[in-house]
Amino acid sequence: MDAVERLTTIEELRRLMARYVRYADHQRWQDLANLFTPDGTFTPLKPDGSVWLRMEGKDAIAATVGASGGPGVTLVHHLFSDEIDVGSATEAHGVWAMEDIVSRPDDAPTSEDIPFRSMHGFGHYHARFVKAGGSWRIAELRQTRVRLDFTY
């Protein structure tokens, strides 16, 4: 892979992750899930490193991530400095610094997984990407946290 191909891949992966956060902010859960491979995984972690949730497959990702949204819920995601390593023409890894804010109305339902009214988080997305059929997809996404602030 030459330098132009490598830089093109890096830009394609930056745009893929930009779509991920835009789809999240606009609560386009099926579009977000379609950025993953059919057997893709998403695992958000707590600041202590323990697993908060684990989602496997597009349907589970759309349903579970979508549970954090709904009428009156405002989602804001920011991506910052990225580190992208292209292993080959069909495999790459990346890390993005991130911040997210979730604001839920007072009457929004809560659950064991989403017991809060608002959340402000900081951390990193760690992604493994694969290219199949000419398109890059997220095969594995892990979200680590350095800080989470909640209101209940």
Secondary structure, 3 states (H helix, E strand, C coil): CCHHHHHHHHHHHHHHHHHHHHHHHCCCHHHHHCCEEEEEEEEEECCCCCECCCEECHHHHHHHHHCCCCCCCEEEEEEEEEEEEECCCCEEEEEEEEEEEEECCCCCCCCCCCCCCEEEEEEEEEEEEEEECCEEEEEEEEEEEEEEEEEC
